Amino acid sequence: MSNNYTQFSFAFKVKGLKAKAWIDRLVTKLSKACGDDTDDEEILELFPEWEFYQDCGFRTEMDTVPGKKTVFNLYVFAEENGNVEQAANFVQAILLRFDPKGRVGFQWADTSDGMGVNEFGGGACLVTATSTRWMSTSKWLDEVMAA
């Protein structure tokens, strides 16, 4: 039996100390809630499937853009078992509050340590403050093969 993984890594800029503080606070709350049921309304609102996953499915790091005291690079990544929907929800919450006209795109890879048929793929997501658009390689391939 093989192990399957969903992996991604992307970064985007976040502007303002208020945005940084909000993200830091939310990431701390997520870390504390990880692996447990939570009644935290903010987490349940941002991550509607928390009851199922009990994990945000990604990690973050943030650093200051050199020469810009109030602009930060926010890195969002998953090394093994990422949850692309949860990552998109997180990005969308940030955009909604701090960059309503912004957009962030990212890709992911579905990999396996075995050579099972159809165990590899991936996709891409474009997130705005009000929408998410998805593209899956397996869905695309099914559509072009059926044409």
N, C-alpha and C positions, 0 to 999 in steps of 0.2 A: 504494500500500500504506500502510495506516495504522499508527500506533504505539499500542499498548495499554498502559495503566498500571493498577497496583493501588496505591491510596493509602489511608493511614489515619493517624490521630493520636489518641492517648489518653493519659491520665495516671492515676496512682494513687499513694496514699501508701505509703511504706515506712518502717517504724519501726526504729530502732536503728542504732548505729554499726557493729555486726557485719554487718548486712544491707547497709548502704552500702558497706562495704569489700569484701564478697563480690561485689556487683554491679559495683563499679569494677574489680575484678580480672578478672571474667568479660568485661566489655566490652573491656578492654585485650587479653585473649587473643583475643577474636573479631576485633578490629581487625587484629591481627597475622596471624591465619589467613586473613583474607578474600582470596578469589581463589586459594587454594592448597588442595591436599590437606593434611590434617592427621592426625597420629596422636595428638593430644591426647585422652585418654580422656574427660575431662569434656565437651569440645565434642561429641564423637561420641555421648555418652550423652544430652546435652540436645537435640542436633540430629541425629536419626538420618538425615536426608536430606542431611547436609553434603556427602557425596561427590558428590551430584548438583548441589547449588546452589553449594557452595564460598563461601557468603555467608550471613550471618544474615538478610538481607532487610529490615532495619530499622536505625534509628539510635536513640540514646537521649541524653537530657540529664537532669540531676538538679540540683535546687536545694533549699535548706533552707526549710521552711515558716516564715514569719515568726513569731518568738516561741517557736519549738520547736527547740531545738538538735539533737535526735535524731530528728526527723521530716522526711522528705524527699518531695518531689514527683518521681516518676519519669515522664518523658515518653518515650513510645515512638512512633515515627513512620516513615513511608516516603513520600517525595515522588514517586517514579515507579514503581519496580518492587518493591513491597513483597511480603513473603512472610508471609501471615497465619498459616500453620501454624507457622513458625519463631517469630513473635512470641508466639503462644499457648504454645509450648514454653518460651520464656524466662520469661513471666509465671508459668507453672505451677511452674517450678523455684524461683522466688522465693517463691511461696505455700507450696510444700511445706516449704521450709526455715525461713521466717520468719513465716508467717501461715496456718497450716493450716486455719483456719476462714474465711479471707477469700475474696473472689471479685472478679473483675475482668471487666467487659464492654467490648467495643469493636466498632466498626463499620468497614467498609471500603467503598471505592467502586472499581468497575472502570470505567475511562473510556477514551476513545479520542480521537485527534485527527482521526479520520475519522468518517464517518457510516454505518459498516457496520451491517447488521442484526445485532441481538443482541450488539453489542460493548459494551454498557453494562449495569451491574448492580451487585451488591455483596452484602453480607450482614452478619451479626453473629455474635459469638462470646462465650460466657460461659465463663470459666476459673475452676476451683477447684483446690485442691491435688491432687485425685484424678480430675478429669474435665474434659472440654471438650464444650460443646454448640454446634452450628453451625446457622446458618440462612442459606440462600442465596436471594436474590431470584429467580434464574432457576429454581431447583428449586420454590420456592413457586408461582411463576406456572405452571409446567408442571403441578403438582398441581391447582391450582384450575381451570385450563383443561380438564383431563381429566375433571373431576368433572361 
